[in-house]
Amino acid sequence: MRVWKLRNDWDVLRPGVYRQMLSFDENIMLMIVKIHPGACVPKHSHSNLQTGVVIKGKLLFRTDRGEMEISEGWSYYIEPNESHEVYNTTDREAVALDIFMPKRDDYTPYTRPPDVSL
Amino acid sequence: MRVWKLRNDWDVLRPGVYRQMLSFDENIMLMIVKIHPGACVPKHSHSNLQTGVVIKGKLLFRTDRGEMEISEGWSYYIEPNESHEVYNTTDREAVALDIFMPKRDDYTPYTRPPDVSL
């Protein structure tokens, strides 16, 4: 078993958007993302499948087909190459766990080795 | 995009252990697990890779190589066929998001279609 701890230092992905890379291998990559009130991840797409869960708060997800507010504990599934954008339109911090398959090569430089290997 | 909502009805996996299946496809399966104080998931293994994140509280993970308390926001990575057991030794509820690759055939009957497809 390998374990990645959450640290106090978050990467700044964009203004008001912070992330930490967690467990990963060639096929999967976990990333925790913290989005401050009013902040957003603008429209983008990637060939990786993206699924995940809103861990805290609420986030508005928008695709070319519509938009939806996703609450704590709900999961989302975004097809490869499906455009999406994410907004925190609330007045409190939101946190999501993003899961990419396979791992995103553009995020690989930000991964870190496990903190503990048993 | 597809969305699975969190419901008020949880499957009882074992005494004090509750789960809901979330997003999935052939290659990946997300499951949210709630473990009451004193409850556990006894030692088991499966051919699926299992990774995940503790979303709330703390959980003690034990493998044949040792044990470790995993805190909120930390992620774990359990190799295929690696024996593991999980305990909530605290006095408060703990919640984890488990991710299986590929999807677990034994859990497939408990999945549900997405609540929303955009």
gemmi code that builds the backbone of each chain (N, CA, C; Angstrom):
import gemmi

chains = {
    "A": [
        ("MET", (0.851, -1.198, 0.000), (0.000, 0.000, 0.000), (0.886, 1.247, 0.000)),
        ("ARG", (0.471, 2.219, -0.770), (1.178, 3.510, -0.765), (0.213, 4.606, -0.314)),
        ("VAL", (0.750, 5.603, 0.348), (-0.096, 6.681, 0.890), (0.497, 8.041, 0.526)),
        ("TRP", (-0.368, 8.908, 0.042), (0.003, 10.298, -0.213), (-0.724, 11.177, 0.807)),
        ("LYS", (0.017, 11.945, 1.563), (-0.597, 12.847, 2.553), (-1.013, 14.161, 1.895)),
        ("LEU", (-1.993, 14.801, 2.509), (-2.353, 16.152, 2.069), (-1.408, 17.119, 2.769)),
        ("ARG", (-0.869, 18.039, 2.028), (0.093, 18.984, 2.614), (-0.550, 20.349, 2.826)),
        ("ASN", (0.197, 21.226, 3.456), (-0.333, 22.586, 3.646), (-0.059, 23.473, 2.434)),
        ("ASP", (0.873, 23.051, 1.585), (1.200, 23.870, 0.413), (0.479, 23.332, -0.821)),
        ("TRP", (-0.354, 24.181, -1.385), (-1.124, 23.835, -2.574), (-0.507, 24.537, -3.774)),
        ("ASP", (-0.512, 23.877, -4.937), (-0.116, 24.547, -6.181), (-1.224, 25.526, -6.557)),
        ("VAL", (-0.829, 26.689, -7.054), (-1.822, 27.634, -7.567), (-2.034, 27.311, -9.041)),
        ("LEU", (-3.247, 26.861, -9.375), (-3.537, 26.460, -10.749), (-3.985, 27.680, -11.545)),
        ("ARG", (-4.752, 28.513, -10.890), (-5.265, 29.772, -11.443), (-5.638, 30.634, -10.240)),
        ("PRO", (-5.990, 31.902, -10.465), (-6.402, 32.708, -9.307), (-7.580, 32.048, -8.582)),
        ("GLY", (-7.418, 31.759, -7.321), (-8.507, 31.169, -6.538), (-8.697, 29.674, -6.736)),
        ("VAL", (-7.826, 29.054, -7.531), (-7.931, 27.608, -7.787), (-6.607, 26.950, -7.389)),
        ("TYR", (-6.682, 26.005, -6.464), (-5.501, 25.382, -5.886), (-5.598, 23.884, -6.021)),
        ("ARG", (-4.469, 23.213, -6.198), (-4.535, 21.756, -6.348), (-3.339, 21.056, -5.718)),
        ("GLN", (-3.574, 19.790, -5.407), (-2.509, 18.882, -5.009), (-2.721, 17.578, -5.743)),
        ("MET", (-1.628, 17.046, -6.274), (-1.668, 15.746, -6.918), (-1.572, 14.686, -5.819)),
        ("LEU", (-2.372, 13.636, -5.972), (-2.352, 12.555, -4.981), (-1.872, 11.270, -5.665)),
        ("SER", (-2.527, 10.142, -5.397), (-2.041, 8.871, -5.932), (-2.136, 8.820, -7.456)),
        ("PHE", (-1.268, 8.048, -8.054), (-1.285, 7.913, -9.514), (-0.467, 6.710, -9.931)),
        ("ASP", (-0.753, 6.240, -11.129), (0.133, 5.333, -11.847), (-0.026, 5.684, -13.319)),
        ("GLU", (0.370, 4.832, -14.216), (0.264, 5.172, -15.641), (-1.188, 5.322, -16.101)),
        ("ASN", (-2.090, 4.609, -15.418), (-3.480, 4.519, -15.883), (-4.447, 5.459, -15.194)),
        ("ILE", (-4.059, 5.985, -14.045), (-4.985, 6.785, -13.252), (-4.222, 7.865, -12.504)),
        ("MET", (-4.912, 8.992, -12.232), (-4.284, 10.110, -11.533), (-5.351, 10.808, -10.716)),
        ("LEU", (-5.087, 10.968, -9.432), (-6.018, 11.665, -8.538), (-5.483, 13.059, -8.224)),
        ("MET", (-6.382, 14.040, -8.239), (-6.004, 15.425, -7.975), (-7.086, 16.047, -7.125)),
        ("ILE", (-6.706, 16.669, -6.023), (-7.690, 17.366, -5.204), (-7.618, 18.857, -5.565)),
        ("VAL", (-8.763, 19.460, -5.775), (-8.834, 20.846, -6.252), (-9.695, 21.660, -5.308)),
        ("LYS", (-9.194, 22.802, -4.907), (-9.909, 23.707, -4.007), (-10.238, 24.959, -4.804)),
        ("ILE", (-11.496, 25.335, -4.829), (-11.915, 26.493, -5.638), (-12.603, 27.518, -4.731)),
        ("HIS", (-12.026, 28.690, -4.679), (-12.570, 29.741, -3.821), (-13.858, 30.326, -4.420)),
        ("PRO", (-14.680, 30.946, -3.582), (-15.891, 31.580, -4.094), (-15.554, 32.553, -5.233)),
        ("GLY", (-16.290, 32.462, -6.324), (-16.082, 33.367, -7.459), (-15.028, 32.901, -8.443)),
        ("ALA", (-14.245, 31.899, -8.084), (-13.177, 31.436, -8.981), (-13.712, 30.374, -9.942)),
        ("CYS", (-12.962, 30.132, -11.003), (-13.406, 29.167, -12.007), (-12.250, 28.492, -12.710)),
        ("VAL", (-12.558, 27.353, -13.316), (-11.653, 26.690, -14.255), (-12.305, 26.888, -15.621)),
        ("PRO", (-11.704, 27.705, -16.494), (-12.375, 28.034, -17.758), (-12.467, 26.839, -18.703)),
        ("LYS", (-13.262, 27.008, -19.725), (-13.553, 25.939, -20.682), (-12.279, 25.313, -21.252)),
        ("HIS", (-12.242, 23.998, -21.213), (-11.093, 23.274, -21.745), (-11.529, 21.835, -22.011)),
        ("SER", (-10.663, 21.083, -22.643), (-10.924, 19.652, -22.841), (-9.588, 18.923, -22.907)),
        ("HIS", (-9.638, 17.623, -22.774), (-8.436, 16.795, -22.828), (-8.862, 15.387, -23.229)),
        ("SER", (-7.910, 14.640, -23.737), (-8.235, 13.303, -24.241), (-8.469, 12.312, -23.099)),
        ("ASN", (-8.114, 12.703, -21.870), (-8.291, 11.813, -20.714), (-9.741, 11.828, -20.261)),
        ("LEU", (-10.248, 10.682, -19.933), (-11.518, 10.612, -19.232), (-11.354, 11.326, -17.888)),
        ("GLN", (-12.382, 12.056, -17.467), (-12.346, 12.695, -16.144), (-13.608, 12.342, -15.367)),
        ("THR", (-13.412, 11.739, -14.219), (-14.551, 11.545, -13.332), (-14.133, 12.075, -11.967)),
        ("GLY", (-15.063, 12.149, -11.037), (-14.696, 12.676, -9.731), (-15.900, 12.917, -8.860)),
        ("VAL", (-15.640, 13.498, -7.706), (-16.678, 13.740, -6.699), (-16.463, 15.118, -6.089)),
        ("VAL", (-17.548, 15.844, -5.869), (-17.451, 17.084, -5.090), (-17.379, 16.690, -3.619)),
        ("ILE", (-16.296, 17.043, -2.979), (-16.043, 16.624, -1.590), (-16.614, 17.627, -0.602)),
        ("LYS", (-16.648, 18.882, -1.005), (-17.082, 19.945, -0.096), (-17.718, 21.060, -0.900)),
        ("GLY", (-18.849, 21.551, -0.459), (-19.493, 22.674, -1.121), (-20.221, 22.264, -2.387)),
        ("LYS", (-20.371, 23.231, -3.275), (-21.073, 23.011, -4.547), (-20.284, 23.634, -5.678)),
        ("LEU", (-20.350, 23.003, -6.843), (-19.670, 23.538, -8.022), (-20.607, 23.475, -9.221)),
        ("LEU", (-20.581, 24.509, -10.013), (-21.368, 24.541, -11.244), (-20.509, 24.033, -12.394)),
        ("PHE", (-20.922, 22.932, -13.003), (-20.224, 22.381, -14.166), (-21.008, 22.772, -15.419)),
        ("ARG", (-20.298, 23.201, -16.455), (-20.963, 23.545, -17.722), (-20.262, 22.820, -18.858)),
        ("THR", (-21.040, 22.199, -19.720), (-20.501, 21.597, -20.949), (-21.238, 22.252, -22.117)),
        ("ASP", (-20.932, 21.809, -23.339), (-21.612, 22.382, -24.501), (-23.093, 22.023, -24.510)),
        ("ARG", (-23.467, 21.040, -23.688), (-24.855, 20.573, -23.688), (-25.710, 21.141, -22.564)),
        ("GLY", (-25.097, 21.875, -21.644), (-25.882, 22.425, -20.548), (-25.044, 22.590, -19.303)),
        ("GLU", (-25.683, 22.968, -18.203), (-24.937, 23.155, -16.970), (-25.690, 22.552, -15.801)),
        ("MET", (-24.954, 22.291, -14.740), (-25.561, 21.658, -13.579), (-24.753, 21.955, -12.333)),
        ("GLU", (-25.459, 22.282, -11.252), (-24.786, 22.482, -9.977), (-24.618, 21.117, -9.300)),
        ("ILE", (-23.414, 20.793, -8.929), (-23.106, 19.485, -8.345), (-22.780, 19.671, -6.864)),
        ("SER", (-23.503, 18.949, -6.037), (-23.391, 19.103, -4.589), (-22.431, 18.092, -3.984)),
        ("GLU", (-22.175, 18.282, -2.713), (-21.286, 17.422, -1.943), (-21.690, 15.948, -2.063)),
        ("GLY", (-20.751, 15.100, -2.423), (-21.007, 13.668, -2.505), (-21.501, 13.201, -3.864)),
        ("TRP", (-21.792, 14.149, -4.752), (-22.247, 13.766, -6.092), (-21.027, 13.530, -6.984)),
        ("SER", (-21.180, 12.634, -7.954), (-20.052, 12.390, -8.848), (-20.384, 12.771, -10.288)),
        ("TYR", (-19.362, 13.127, -11.012), (-19.485, 13.562, -12.404), (-18.589, 12.683, -13.260)),
        ("TYR", (-18.947, 12.617, -14.527), (-18.222, 11.757, -15.468), (-18.186, 12.511, -16.788)),
        ("ILE", (-17.000, 12.918, -17.184), (-16.820, 13.747, -18.385), (-16.056, 12.928, -19.415)),
        ("GLU", (-16.668, 12.732, -20.565), (-16.063, 11.902, -21.620), (-14.736, 12.502, -22.107)),
        ("PRO", (-13.852, 11.666, -22.633), (-12.644, 12.200, -23.268), (-13.019, 13.258, -24.318)),
        ("ASN", (-12.295, 14.332, -24.332), (-12.465, 15.432, -25.294), (-13.771, 16.217, -25.135)),
        ("GLU", (-14.513, 15.971, -24.075), (-15.740, 16.748, -23.841), (-15.354, 18.073, -23.161)),
        ("SER", (-15.714, 19.186, -23.791), (-15.398, 20.500, -23.211), (-16.150, 20.692, -21.910)),
        ("HIS", (-15.483, 21.299, -20.932), (-16.141, 21.559, -19.657), (-15.501, 22.753, -18.964)),
        ("GLU", (-16.283, 23.411, -18.146), (-15.794, 24.512, -17.318), (-16.464, 24.388, -15.965)),
        ("VAL", (-15.827, 24.926, -14.938), (-16.304, 24.734, -13.571), (-16.249, 26.059, -12.827)),
        ("TYR", (-17.352, 26.393, -12.149), (-17.450, 27.661, -11.416), (-17.858, 27.414, -9.976)),
        ("ASN", (-17.276, 28.174, -9.081), (-17.802, 28.221, -7.724), (-18.625, 29.499, -7.614)),
        ("THR", (-19.925, 29.348, -7.722), (-20.819, 30.523, -7.694), (-21.355, 30.740, -6.276)),
        ("THR", (-20.852, 29.986, -5.308), (-21.343, 30.097, -3.932), (-20.445, 31.056, -3.136)),
        ("ASP", (-20.772, 31.219, -1.874), (-19.956, 32.104, -1.030), (-19.046, 31.315, -0.090)),
        ("ARG", (-18.893, 30.013, -0.379), (-17.940, 29.234, 0.427), (-17.042, 28.375, -0.456)),
        ("GLU", (-15.911, 28.024, 0.123), (-14.921, 27.218, -0.599), (-15.523, 25.890, -1.054)),
        ("ALA", (-15.126, 25.429, -2.215), (-15.547, 24.115, -2.702), (-14.295, 23.274, -2.969)),
        ("VAL", (-14.443, 21.974, -2.769), (-13.326, 21.059, -3.002), (-13.839, 19.881, -3.823)),
        ("ALA", (-13.095, 19.482, -4.826), (-13.462, 18.314, -5.633), (-12.262, 17.384, -5.743)),
        ("LEU", (-12.553, 16.108, -5.910), (-11.509, 15.139, -6.241), (-11.673, 14.780, -7.708)),
        ("ASP", (-10.694, 15.140, -8.523), (-10.699, 14.783, -9.942), (-9.890, 13.512, -10.152)),
        ("ILE", (-10.409, 12.657, -11.020), (-9.732, 11.408, -11.363), (-9.582, 11.378, -12.882)),
        ("PHE", (-8.370, 11.221, -13.348), (-8.105, 11.187, -14.788), (-7.646, 9.798, -15.199)),
        ("MET", (-8.130, 9.360, -16.366), (-7.706, 8.082, -16.943), (-7.432, 8.254, -18.421)),
        ("PRO", (-6.250, 7.904, -18.929), (-5.071, 7.568, -18.119), (-4.536, 8.824, -17.447)),
        ("LYS", (-3.401, 8.734, -16.789), (-2.859, 9.915, -16.117), (-2.582, 11.022, -17.138)),
        ("ARG", (-2.713, 12.252, -16.705), (-2.471, 13.396, -17.588), (-0.987, 13.683, -17.656)),
        ("ASP", (-0.425, 13.607, -18.856), (1.008, 13.857, -19.000), (1.367, 15.289, -18.618)),
        ("ASP", (0.427, 16.231, -18.885), (0.743, 17.634, -18.578), (0.766, 17.898, -17.072)),
        ("TYR", (0.165, 17.002, -16.290), (0.182, 17.181, -14.831), (1.236, 16.307, -14.146)),
        ("THR", (1.844, 15.410, -14.910), (2.831, 14.501, -14.320), (3.964, 15.244, -13.609)),
        ("PRO", (4.442, 16.372, -14.143), (5.522, 17.067, -13.419), (5.135, 17.527, -12.011)),
        ("TYR", (3.841, 17.610, -11.724), (3.396, 18.099, -10.420), (3.111, 16.969, -9.432)),
        ("THR", (3.222, 15.721, -9.897), (3.010, 14.594, -8.976), (4.183, 14.523, -8.009)),
        ("ARG", (3.970, 13.789, -6.933), (5.073, 13.546, -6.008), (5.040, 12.092, -5.563)),
        ("PRO", (6.187, 11.560, -5.182), (6.207, 10.150, -4.770), (5.359, 9.977, -3.520)),
        ("PRO", (4.927, 8.761, -3.236), (4.125, 8.552, -2.024), (4.907, 8.962, -0.776)),
        ("ASP", (4.184, 9.396, 0.242), (4.817, 9.748, 1.512), (5.181, 8.500, 2.300)),
        ("VAL", (4.404, 7.449, 2.115), (4.622, 6.200, 2.848), (4.394, 5.037, 1.892)),
        ("SER", (5.270, 4.048, 1.929), (5.058, 2.788, 1.194), (5.156, 1.649, 2.202)),
        ("LEU", (4.097, 0.880, 2.278), (4.093, -0.257, 3.217), (4.276, -1.534, 2.420)),
    ],
    "B": [
        ("MET", (-21.694, 14.921, -20.311), (-21.398, 14.736, -18.881), (-22.530, 13.972, -18.224)),
        ("ARG", (-22.167, 13.057, -17.337), (-23.163, 12.334, -16.550), (-22.943, 12.642, -15.069)),
        ("VAL", (-24.037, 12.650, -14.321), (-23.952, 13.001, -12.899), (-24.719, 11.971, -12.065)),
        ("TRP", (-24.084, 11.493, -11.024), (-24.727, 10.621, -10.025), (-24.893, 11.430, -8.743)),
        ("LYS", (-26.129, 11.538, -8.273), (-26.380, 12.266, -7.026), (-26.168, 11.346, -5.831)),
        ("LEU", (-25.879, 11.947, -4.693), (-25.830, 11.176, -3.445), (-27.257, 11.104, -2.912)),
        ("ARG", (-27.669, 9.913, -2.520), (-29.039, 9.734, -2.040), (-29.073, 9.618, -0.516)),
        ("ASN", (-30.258, 9.584, 0.016), (-30.384, 9.400, 1.469), (-30.339, 7.920, 1.860)),
        ("ASP", (-30.575, 7.041, 0.888), (-30.560, 5.610, 1.202), (-29.210, 4.986, 0.837)),
        ("TRP", (-28.562, 4.452, 1.846), (-27.257, 3.820, 1.665), (-27.435, 2.312, 1.741)),
        ("ASP", (-26.676, 1.549, 0.939), (-26.638, 0.092, 1.100), (-25.885, -0.225, 2.390)),
        ("VAL", (-26.372, -1.229, 3.100), (-25.633, -1.691, 4.282), (-24.660, -2.764, 3.801)),
        ("LEU", (-23.371, -2.462, 3.909), (-22.352, -3.395, 3.427), (-22.027, -4.406, 4.535)),
        ("ARG", (-21.981, -3.899, 5.745), (-21.739, -4.678, 6.959), (-22.269, -3.853, 8.124)),
        ("PRO", (-22.301, -4.396, 9.317), (-22.766, -3.568, 10.433), (-21.907, -2.308, 10.568)),
        ("GLY", (-22.529, -1.164, 10.489), (-21.799, 0.098, 10.643), (-21.055, 0.550, 9.409)),
        ("VAL", (-21.203, -0.183, 8.302), (-20.509, 0.182, 7.053), (-21.553, 0.336, 5.941)),
        ("TYR", (-21.619, 1.514, 5.351), (-22.644, 1.853, 4.374), (-21.974, 2.334, 3.099)),
        ("ARG", (-22.607, 2.075, 1.974), (-21.989, 2.503, 0.712), (-23.038, 2.903, -0.320)),
        ("GLN", (-22.559, 3.757, -1.242), (-23.319, 4.091, -2.442), (-22.367, 4.017, -3.619)),
        ("MET", (-22.836, 3.390, -4.687), (-22.062, 3.345, -5.911), (-22.287, 4.659, -6.650)),
        ("LEU", (-21.213, 5.193, -7.214), (-21.328, 6.450, -7.964), (-20.960, 6.183, -9.427)),
        ("SER", (-20.201, 7.058, -10.041), (-19.928, 6.917, -11.474), (-19.121, 5.653, -11.766)),
        ("PHE", (-19.304, 5.141, -12.959), (-18.557, 3.941, -13.353), (-18.635, 3.766, -14.858)),
        ("ASP", (-17.681, 3.016, -15.373), (-17.768, 2.444, -16.717), (-17.062, 1.089, -16.630)),
        ("GLU", (-16.682, 0.512, -17.738), (-16.044, -0.815, -17.681), (-14.695, -0.777, -16.959)),
        ("ASN", (-14.031, 0.395, -17.020), (-12.657, 0.489, -16.542), (-12.490, 1.041, -15.135)),
        ("ILE", (-13.546, 1.702, -14.642), (-13.413, 2.397, -13.358), (-14.746, 2.375, -12.622)),
        ("MET", (-14.676, 2.402, -11.304), (-15.896, 2.365, -10.486), (-15.640, 3.171, -9.210)),
        ("LEU", (-16.518, 4.119, -8.934), (-16.397, 4.925, -7.726), (-17.448, 4.496, -6.711)),
        ("MET", (-17.024, 4.411, -5.460), (-17.921, 3.988, -4.385), (-17.639, 4.848, -3.163)),
        ("ILE", (-18.681, 5.436, -2.596), (-18.480, 6.208, -1.366), (-18.877, 5.313, -0.195)),
        ("VAL", (-18.030, 5.280, 0.816), (-18.213, 4.370, 1.949), (-18.210, 5.172, 3.246)),
        ("LYS", (-19.210, 4.896, 4.074), (-19.340, 5.581, 5.366), (-19.114, 4.523, 6.446)),
        ("ILE", (-18.200, 4.772, 7.341), (-17.856, 3.779, 8.376), (-18.066, 4.397, 9.764)),
        ("HIS", (-18.947, 3.819, 10.518), (-19.254, 4.331, 11.853), (-18.114, 4.029, 12.822)),
        ("PRO", (-18.042, 4.778, 13.919), (-17.026, 4.502, 14.939), (-17.103, 3.041, 15.380)),
        ("GLY", (-15.968, 2.378, 15.425), (-15.908, 0.988, 15.869), (-16.153, -0.038, 14.778)),
        ("ALA", (-16.645, 0.397, 13.635), (-16.939, -0.550, 12.548), (-15.685, -0.792, 11.703)),
        ("CYS", (-15.738, -1.870, 10.928), (-14.577, -2.213, 10.103), (-14.978, -2.953, 8.840)),
        ("VAL", (-14.065, -2.942, 7.889), (-14.140, -3.809, 6.708), (-13.037, -4.845, 6.912)),
        ("PRO", (-13.399, -6.110, 7.163), (-12.373, -7.098, 7.509), (-11.450, -7.427, 6.337)),
        ("LYS", (-10.392, -8.109, 6.639), (-9.327, -8.417, 5.668), (-9.888, -9.095, 4.419)),
        ("HIS", (-9.528, -8.577, 3.274), (-9.966, -9.149, 2.007), (-9.005, -8.686, 0.915)),
        ("SER", (-9.180, -9.244, -0.261), (-8.392, -8.783, -1.406), (-9.204, -9.019, -2.669)),
        ("HIS", (-8.798, -8.390, -3.744), (-9.476, -8.526, -5.031), (-8.466, -8.193, -6.123)),
        ("SER", (-8.780, -8.666, -7.311), (-7.822, -8.482, -8.415), (-7.823, -7.045, -8.937)),
        ("ASN", (-8.814, -6.253, -8.517), (-8.902, -4.866, -8.980), (-7.924, -3.989, -8.201)),
        ("LEU", (-7.284, -3.094, -8.891), (-6.544, -2.040, -8.212), (-7.540, -1.212, -7.400)),
        ("GLN", (-7.146, -0.773, -6.217), (-8.009, 0.108, -5.425), (-7.218, 1.327, -4.992)),
        ("THR", (-7.703, 2.486, -5.373), (-7.115, 3.703, -4.832), (-8.269, 4.539, -4.286)),
        ("GLY", (-7.978, 5.618, -3.600), (-9.067, 6.413, -3.050), (-8.560, 7.480, -2.113)),
        ("VAL", (-9.498, 8.165, -1.508), (-9.195, 9.297, -0.625), (-10.114, 9.233, 0.588)),
        ("VAL", (-9.574, 9.504, 1.763), (-10.428, 9.682, 2.941), (-11.022, 11.085, 2.857)),
        ("ILE", (-12.337, 11.146, 2.792), (-13.054, 12.413, 2.592), (-13.374, 13.071, 3.926)),
        ("LYS", (-13.582, 12.251, 4.937), (-14.009, 12.794, 6.238), (-13.485, 11.876, 7.340)),
        ("GLY", (-12.942, 12.454, 8.386), (-12.484, 11.657, 9.517), (-11.160, 10.967, 9.255)),
        ("LYS", (-10.952, 9.876, 9.981), (-9.699, 9.121, 9.863), (-10.017, 7.645, 9.811)),
        ("LEU", (-9.222, 6.896, 9.056), (-9.408, 5.451, 8.956), (-8.056, 4.764, 9.103)),
        ("LEU", (-8.063, 3.665, 9.813), (-6.852, 2.862, 9.971), (-6.847, 1.776, 8.905)),
        ("PHE", (-5.854, 1.799, 8.029), (-5.695, 0.776, 6.993), (-4.607, -0.189, 7.444)),
        ("ARG", (-4.843, -1.475, 7.270), (-3.838, -2.472, 7.618), (-3.643, -3.425, 6.444)),
        ("THR", (-2.391, -3.674, 6.096), (-2.056, -4.682, 5.085), (-1.138, -5.698, 5.761)),
        ("ASP", (-0.674, -6.684, 5.004), (0.238, -7.671, 5.581), (1.583, -7.045, 5.940)),
        ("ARG", (1.834, -5.850, 5.446), (3.127, -5.200, 5.689), (3.114, -4.162, 6.805)),
        ("GLY", (1.924, -3.863, 7.337), (1.876, -2.868, 8.403), (0.553, -2.124, 8.389)),
        ("GLU", (0.436, -1.125, 9.228), (-0.813, -0.374, 9.293), (-0.526, 1.109, 9.350)),
        ("MET", (-1.534, 1.891, 9.009), (-1.357, 3.337, 8.975), (-2.688, 4.025, 9.107)),
        ("GLU", (-2.742, 5.070, 9.926), (-3.954, 5.878, 10.030), (-3.934, 6.918, 8.918)),
        ("ILE", (-5.004, 6.955, 8.159), (-5.075, 7.856, 7.008), (-6.094, 8.949, 7.303)),
        ("SER", (-5.652, 10.183, 7.189), (-6.465, 11.339, 7.561), (-7.192, 11.939, 6.353)),
        ("GLU", (-8.059, 12.847, 6.654), (-8.864, 13.539, 5.650), (-7.983, 14.145, 4.549)),
        ("GLY", (-8.316, 13.834, 3.309), (-7.584, 14.403, 2.181), (-6.396, 13.568, 1.737)),
        ("TRP", (-6.049, 12.530, 2.505), (-4.924, 11.676, 2.117), (-5.430, 10.595, 1.161)),
        ("SER", (-4.555, 10.151, 0.274), (-4.976, 9.097, -0.638), (-4.161, 7.825, -0.446)),
        ("TYR", (-4.786, 6.713, -0.758), (-4.181, 5.392, -0.603), (-4.216, 4.684, -1.946)),
        ("TYR", (-3.314, 3.738, -2.103), (-3.172, 3.007, -3.362), (-2.850, 1.571, -2.986)),
        ("ILE", (-3.774, 0.673, -3.267), (-3.642, -0.727, -2.875), (-3.518, -1.565, -4.144)),
        ("GLU", (-2.421, -2.278, -4.255), (-2.147, -3.071, -5.467), (-3.204, -4.158, -5.662)),
        ("PRO", (-3.424, -4.592, -6.897), (-4.287, -5.743, -7.130), (-3.843, -6.927, -6.254)),
        ("ASN", (-4.808, -7.592, -5.664), (-4.575, -8.791, -4.830), (-3.844, -8.516, -3.516)),
        ("GLU", (-3.647, -7.261, -3.163), (-3.011, -6.935, -1.880), (-4.074, -6.983, -0.776)),
        ("SER", (-3.874, -7.838, 0.216), (-4.828, -7.938, 1.326), (-4.879, -6.628, 2.100)),
        ("HIS", (-6.095, -6.249, 2.514), (-6.223, -5.020, 3.305), (-7.476, -5.095, 4.161)),
        ("GLU", (-7.444, -4.380, 5.268), (-8.595, -4.242, 6.147), (-8.630, -2.798, 6.623)),
        ("VAL", (-9.804, -2.325, 6.993), (-9.976, -0.902, 7.312), (-10.807, -0.782, 8.577)),
        ("TYR", (-10.336, 0.044, 9.512), (-11.024, 0.231, 10.789), (-11.282, 1.706, 11.058)),
        ("ASN", (-12.440, 1.984, 11.623), (-12.655, 3.316, 12.186), (-12.456, 3.190, 13.693)),
        ("THR", (-11.287, 3.599, 14.150), (-10.958, 3.483, 15.579), (-11.249, 4.798, 16.305)),
        ("THR", (-11.868, 5.738, 15.609), (-12.145, 7.044, 16.211), (-13.575, 7.065, 16.769)),
        ("ASP", (-13.951, 8.200, 17.326), (-15.302, 8.315, 17.863), (-16.215, 9.130, 16.951)),
        ("ARG", (-15.789, 9.308, 15.717), (-16.666, 9.987, 14.761), (-16.708, 9.256, 13.418)),
        ("GLU", (-17.791, 9.484, 12.716), (-17.999, 8.855, 11.405), (-16.833, 9.175, 10.460)),
        ("ALA", (-16.482, 8.204, 9.639), (-15.464, 8.435, 8.610), (-16.070, 8.101, 7.247)),
        ("VAL", (-15.627, 8.819, 6.229), (-16.113, 8.595, 4.863), (-14.912, 8.518, 3.930)),
        ("ALA", (-14.939, 7.540, 3.037), (-13.873, 7.417, 2.044), (-14.483, 7.276, 0.660)),
        ("LEU", (-13.742, 7.706, -0.340), (-14.113, 7.433, -1.719), (-13.177, 6.363, -2.244)),
        ("ASP", (-13.726, 5.199, -2.558), (-12.941, 4.121, -3.146), (-13.077, 4.152, -4.659)),
        ("ILE", (-11.967, 3.883, -5.326), (-11.942, 3.839, -6.788), (-11.346, 2.495, -7.190)),
        ("PHE", (-12.074, 1.746, -7.987), (-11.601, 0.433, -8.424), (-11.321, 0.458, -9.921)),
        ("MET", (-10.250, -0.228, -10.304), (-9.892, -0.383, -11.707), (-9.499, -1.822, -11.978)),
        ("PRO", (-10.111, -2.509, -12.945), (-11.335, -2.083, -13.618), (-12.507, -2.148, -12.640)),
        ("LYS", (-13.712, -1.934, -13.130), (-14.874, -1.994, -12.235), (-14.983, -3.378, -11.605)),
        ("ARG", (-15.491, -3.437, -10.405), (-15.654, -4.719, -9.706), (-16.943, -5.382, -10.170)),
        ("ASP", (-16.820, -6.568, -10.724), (-18.010, -7.276, -11.216), (-18.965, -7.608, -10.068)),
        ("ASP", (-18.390, -7.883, -8.876), (-19.256, -8.244, -7.748), (-20.070, -7.061, -7.226)),
        ("TYR", (-19.644, -5.848, -7.559), (-20.389, -4.662, -7.129), (-21.287, -4.098, -8.233)),
        ("THR", (-21.122, -4.612, -9.432), (-21.891, -4.083, -10.562), (-23.405, -4.120, -10.312)),
        ("PRO", (-23.939, -5.168, -9.661), (-25.387, -5.168, -9.419), (-25.877, -3.997, -8.554)),
        ("TYR", (-24.978, -3.363, -7.825), (-25.373, -2.263, -6.941), (-25.218, -0.890, -7.586)),
        ("THR", (-24.687, -0.866, -8.799), (-24.561, 0.425, -9.492), (-25.944, 0.891, -9.917)),
        ("ARG", (-26.037, 2.170, -10.231), (-27.297, 2.691, -10.764), (-26.986, 3.640, -11.918)),
        ("PRO", (-27.921, 3.799, -12.838), (-27.655, 4.685, -13.964), (-27.486, 6.117, -13.469)),
        ("PRO", (-26.855, 6.963, -14.269), (-26.680, 8.349, -13.839), (-28.033, 9.024, -13.608)),
        ("ASP", (-28.077, 9.960, -12.676), (-29.301, 10.727, -12.430), (-29.531, 11.758, -13.518)),
        ("VAL", (-28.450, 12.253, -14.081), (-28.556, 13.283, -15.120), (-27.537, 12.974, -16.203)),
        ("SER", (-27.944, 13.101, -17.455), (-27.000, 13.011, -18.581), (-27.159, 14.274, -19.404)),
        ("LEU", (-26.092, 15.008, -19.558), (-26.134, 16.249, -20.352), (-25.461, 16.000, -21.695)),
    ],
}
model = gemmi.Model(1)
for chain_id, residues in chains.items():
    chain = gemmi.Chain(chain_id)
    for i, (resn, *xyz) in enumerate(residues, 1):
        res = gemmi.Residue()
        res.name, res.seqid = resn, gemmi.SeqId(i, " ")
        for name, pos in zip(("N", "CA", "C"), xyz):
            atom = gemmi.Atom()
            atom.name, atom.element = name, gemmi.Element(name[0])
            atom.pos, atom.b_iso = gemmi.Position(*pos), 0.0
            res.add_atom(atom)
        chain.add_residue(res)
    model.add_chain(chain)
structure = gemmi.Structure()
structure.add_model(model)
structure.setup_entities()
